[in-house]
Amino acid sequence: MPTNKKTTNPTTALATVDTFKIANRYEGLDPELLAELQDQMADLDPESGISCRQIKVPSAGGIAYEVQGEEDGDADPMKEVEGVILFTHRLNGYWPGSFGSAKDPKDRIPTCASMDGKTGLVQAGDNTGEVITCETCPFNQYGTGTDEKGNPSQGKACKNMRRIYLMMDGDPNIYLLTVPPTSIKDVNKQLAKILASGTPYTSMIVGFTLEKAQNSNGVAYSKVVVKKKGLLPPDAAAQVLQLRNQIKAQYQSMALTLNEYAAAPAQGTPVGAAEDTTLTGDGTAPAFEEAPPTDLPIN
């Protein structure tokens, strides 16, 4: 693997990684072959939303992400995911009870979901179609949550999350990391610090790692950590900005499901067992300890 060439920007003390590449899946293809591929792809049913692979945060305080591979059910553990953020947005989802029954397909869809953390839309029940203001919604208040056993908790009944779309060096795929409530406050602070440095996150290479932490009940969980790694060269930054605009125009069409909220299996569990092991004994998704009330307005 070639070593990345870096030049230092004295005003930021961060190196520009001149070899970081925003890959195009079809770059270098013969024009006739590319035209034929495009013609055949046009014969397929169009898909809505954004085509991306998932990066999942583990349960039980694991320190490696589960990164979706080429095939369904294929995942690779990664202790650090390094890349550039294309777009990020807040996300809320409310599942009645202890996060809904993951064994019932209809319960995978939240009763109410918000794609911006501000305005929610009821998707099930008698009030389907009702528009909700997240800030004043009773389910979005601390002290309304329940733990994995259904007991009252200090958290929220509505789960506040953050989606982060990113690309890695030389990889044409877009990846989606959904930050759970446990890490919302810390990730918001880290992103705010990046922006406060005067550099847009679309121009910066960042590394995502995990730290083992404990909630107020002594239960281990994995905390998402974001660190600055380097600066993108100008041509790559321009490509990222174009991709950001494309995703920003489509992100609200990406439906939220219980699978996105649920943690990855405890590390050491076979990947093939993932769907079962993401559940607790009562068939619900594992609980995340809620972040403290303070939140920063990173959109």
C-alpha positions, 0 to 999 in steps of 0.5 A, spaced: 500 500 500 503 506 497 504 511 503 500 517 503 504 524 501 502 529 506 504 537 506 503 541 512 499 547 512 502 552 517 495 555 519 492 549 522 498 544 523 494 539 519 497 535 514 494 535 507 493 528 504 495 529 497 494 522 495 487 521 498 482 519 493 474 520 492 473 514 488 469 513 482 466 506 481 466 507 473 472 511 472 477 509 467 472 504 464 471 504 456 466 509 454 462 503 450 462 499 456 460 504 460 454 506 456 452 499 455 452 499 463 448 505 463 443 502 458 442 496 462 441 499 469 436 504 466 432 497 465 432 496 472 427 499 477 429 506 480 431 506 487 429 511 492 434 514 497 441 513 498 445 507 496 450 506 502 453 501 506 452 501 514 457 502 519 454 499 526 456 501 533 457 495 537 454 493 544 457 491 550 463 496 550 466 493 544 471 498 540 471 495 533 465 498 528 462 493 524 463 495 517 458 492 511 462 489 506 460 487 499 455 481 500 449 481 504 451 479 511 458 480 510 461 485 515 468 487 517 471 489 524 474 496 524 477 499 530 478 506 526 474 508 520 478 514 517 475 518 511 471 524 510 464 526 512 459 528 506 453 530 510 450 529 517 444 531 520 440 529 526 435 524 526 429 522 531 425 515 532 420 513 537 418 506 538 413 504 543 415 500 549 422 497 549 424 500 542 419 495 539 419 488 537 424 486 532 421 480 530 415 483 528 416 487 521 411 492 522 414 494 529 421 496 525 418 502 523 418 507 528 411 510 530 414 517 529 420 519 525 424 526 524 429 527 519 432 533 522 430 532 529 426 538 529 419 536 526 416 529 526 411 525 522 407 520 525 407 514 521 402 509 525 396 508 529 390 513 529 394 519 528 398 517 522 400 523 518 400 528 524 406 533 524 409 533 531 414 539 534 420 535 537 422 540 542 415 540 545 413 532 544 412 529 551 416 523 548 422 527 547 423 529 554 428 526 559 425 521 564 420 518 559 424 512 557 425 505 559 430 500 559 431 494 556 427 490 561 421 496 560 423 499 567 423 507 567 429 510 565 432 517 565 433 517 558 428 519 552 422 515 550 424 518 543 431 516 541 435 522 538 441 520 533 445 523 528 446 520 521 453 521 518 455 519 511 462 518 509 467 516 504 474 512 505 480 513 501 480 510 494 473 506 496 467 508 491 462 506 496 458 511 501 458 509 508 452 511 513 454 511 521 448 512 525 451 515 532 446 513 538 444 517 543 450 515 548 454 519 543 450 524 541 453 530 546 460 528 544 460 527 537 456 534 536 462 537 541 467 534 536 464 536 530 463 543 532 470 544 534 472 542 527 468 547 524 470 552 529 477 551 526 475 554 520 475 548 516 469 545 513 468 538 515 467 536 507 475 539 507 477 534 512 479 527 513 477 525 520 478 518 524 472 515 528 474 510 533 470 507 539 472 508 547 469 503 552 464 507 557 459 505 562 452 508 563 449 510 570 447 503 572 454 501 570 453 497 564 458 498 558 457 501 552 461 504 546 462 511 545 464 514 538 470 519 538 471 523 532 478 526 531 482 530 526 487 526 521 488 531 515 486 536 510 483 534 503 487 536 497 483 542 493 480 537 488 478 532 492 474 537 497 471 540 491 468 533 489 466 532 496 462 538 496 458 536 490 456 529 493 454 533 499 449 537 495 447 531 492 445 527 499 442 533 502 437 533 496 435 526 498 437 524 505 429 525 507 427 519 503 432 515 507 427 511 512 429 510 519 428 502 521 429 499 528 435 495 525 439 502 524 438 504 531 440 497 534 447 496 536 451 491 532 452 484 536 457 483 541 464 482 538 466 475 537 459 473 535 459 470 528 456 475 523 451 470 521 448 471 527 447 478 527 440 479 527 438 475 533 444 477 537 442 485 536 436 483 541 435 482 548 432 476 551 425 479 550 426 480 543 427 488 543 433 492 541 439 493 546 438 499 550 443 505 549 444 510 555 442 517 553 446 523 552 446 528 557 440 534 555 446 539 553 446 538 545 449 543 540 446 545 534 450 542 528 445 541 522 
